[in-house]
Every structure is written in structure tokens, then in C-alpha cells.
Amino acid sequence: MSDLLEWKERVRHFYGKYEVYIIPVIKFILAFTTFLLIGKNISYMERINSMPVFLVVALLCAILPVNAIIVFSAGLILANLYALSLEVCAVALLIFVIIGLLYFRFSPRDGYYTILTPVCFALHIPYAVPVSVGLLKAPYSIVSVVCGTVVYYFLSGVKENAVLLGRVQDENSSATSKFVVVLNQLMGNREMYLVIAAFVLMVVLVYVIRRMSVDHAWTIAIITGILLEFIVLFAGFMVLGISGKNIWLIAGNVISILIGLVLQFLFFNLDYTRTERVQFEDDEYYYYVKAVPKIYVTTTEKRVKSFSGKGQGAGKGRERISRKELAEEMDIDEDLLDL
């Protein structure tokens, strides 16, 4: 355990020292991964879905605020949907405007969660995002997760109906029919509503429990939140008749629990064996305080001291010490060193 704590302190020290370089690298990786997923799933405009374009735009996102990834991703999606169908692009633009107003009103600083939600859906571990929000953020940050969820299900519906939406028809009702198909596959998507409801319940429950003054609050919050979300989705899939997702539901929740425990170790690692309860008062109130110390291990620097006689120099990485200094350090008479 002490080795893990020392490793955590080294990582924290390294991040604090090189933060100005680490954050751009993280944003570049996240942006590039997002662009690759967009190009893989809705690649309808070949000219912009190329590796050089993704690299250049990802490098640009690395030096801009994280919300720039959202803006460039939305532009890339709209360009691909325009190549598929003008009507689909118009609906997507309307959806993005509504999502943007909600996002920038309630959670403009939670861009990472908005981007990570569709990415984690693609990796079959979307449940890790609401758990992280409940542990590290306030409940209103769930808006960023909801925005990412809506975008994911909208693009999934477009991908499933790409043949119908991209079909060219001469009938006057073709445009109207495409609008109806796009809106129905989003507004009528009961699975999306089920997932959003499960995520909201999870975030609220995790947030409430992790703020309680009970031992191992974060661990209880992680397990309880994941269990509630699992029950809601499992029961919901059965009611809606959705099959083929239970295996990924179980695997994704197990991985999400592990991710939550890793976050707990990094941000809320406490020693409950040394809990103290303090009571004091002032002119107006009595105070009952529960203090739980953090588990903290400082990294030690090894120093090698060599005692050498005359004519012998200290080796590389060693500190030379005289007989007098050694005697003072050992608290003995200097003459005893001659024995």
C-alpha cells in the first residue's frame, strides 16, 4: 500500500510540475480520438475524413480551451450530415443549438464530460462518466452528460437509417419524410430516455451519499450508484424488449466500479482508523466536527554518505563526511573512531 501511495505522490508531483505540457497532450488525444470515431461512424464527406485533417484540427484543439473540441466536433458532424442529406443537417443544427444553450448555461466548464460521454458509449463503458460526475462535480454537471448522450443516440439513429435518409427522391414529400424520420428516431427513442433517467438518478445518489458523514462514503456511493443504475437499465431493457445488451451492461458496470475506486484512491483516500470527533462552541453555536485524516506518504530521497580517509574522494552521487562530522552525528567521542 505504501508503494501505491508513493506512486500517487510522484504522479501528483509530476503533474504539478509539467501541467502546462500534460493538459495539451490530453486535449490532443481526446480530440483526435473523437474525430476518429466521428469519421468511422458517419463518414459521408470523404474530403474532410482523413488522418491529416484530424491531426491538424486536434493539434489546434490542444492549444485552445476544451470547449473548442466540442465546436470542431459539431462542425465535423454537420459537414458529414450535409453530405448525407440537407434535411438531416438542418435537424442536427437545431439539436446542437438547443444542446449548446443548455450546456453553456448550466455546465460550461464540464466539456470533458460532454466529449467523454459519446466516446465511452463507443467503448461500452458510458456508466463511468456519471459516476465520475457524482464523485467530483455538482449535480447540475449532469447536463453535460445528458448532452453527450443525446448526441450519441442521434448519431446512432442517423447511422442506422443512413440508406433511407440519403436516398434521393423526386417526390415533393421527400424532404418532409426525412424530417419525420430524423425527429422520430430521436424523439421516439425510449432507450435514450431510459439511459438519461438512469444516469440522472446515479449522479444524484452518488453525490448525496459521497457527501454524507459516514465512513467509506465514496465506496458506498460508487457501489450504490452503480447498483441503482444497473437495476434501472436491466429492468428497463426487459420492459422495452431490448436484447443483446446485458453482457455489455454487466461488463461496463464492473469496469465503471473499478474506475470509481481509482478516482477514490486519487482524490479521496482517507484513514478511517484515525478518525477524530471534536466538539466546541462559540457565542451562538455548538459545533460537532468529524475529522478524518488523509493517507499521505512523502517520497523519501536516499542519500548515501561515504566516510573516506585522506586522498580518497567521494564517488559520484555520494556525500563525503569527515571524522568529526561523523562523530557528532553518531554522538560519540571522535577518538572512538580510531578503535
Disulfide bonds with the S-S distance in Angstrom:
none
